């Protein structure tokens, strides 16, 4: 099974909600992603019940090693987004995939 992209999500939204046009589904998805992005940029968490929590983690500056020269290098501090799935999502993902017999 291939990965899904924005177009697939929009089509899925249209299939879930009767009468939802492509442009409305697209605008809804873009608005939702913009809200999540803005919250993360402001270092806030986004909690979606039965799905999971988006947050920001801080990595301190540290000393690393250049892989070719083995010289020490300074790795700067950085904030990175992370996702923690809900227990329900974890349970759904753990279920074995149903194989279609052709």
TAWO-V367319 format. One line per field, one symbol per residue. ss: DSSP state (A for helix, B for strand, O for the rest). phi: phi as a letter, one per 40 degrees, with the letter a starting at -180 (. if undefined). psi: psi as a letter, one per 20 degrees, with the letter a starting at -180 (. if undefined). A space follows every 50 residues. Layout:
BEGIN
ss = ???
phi = ???
psi = ???
END
This chain:
BEGIN
ss = OOOOOAAAAAAAAAAAOOOOOAAAAAAAAAAAAAAAAAAAAOOOOBBBOO OBBBBBBBBOOBBBBOOOOOOBBBBOOBBBBBBBBOAAAAAAAAOOOOOO OO
phi = .ccbbddcccccccccbcgcccccccccccccccccccccccgbcbbbdg bibcabbbbccacbbccccfccbccccabbcabbccdccdcccccccccc cb
psi = prqqagghgghhghhhopjprghggghgghgghhggggghhjkqqopoqj fappapqppqqrpapphgikqpqpprqqpqqrpoqrhgggghhipqpppp p.
END
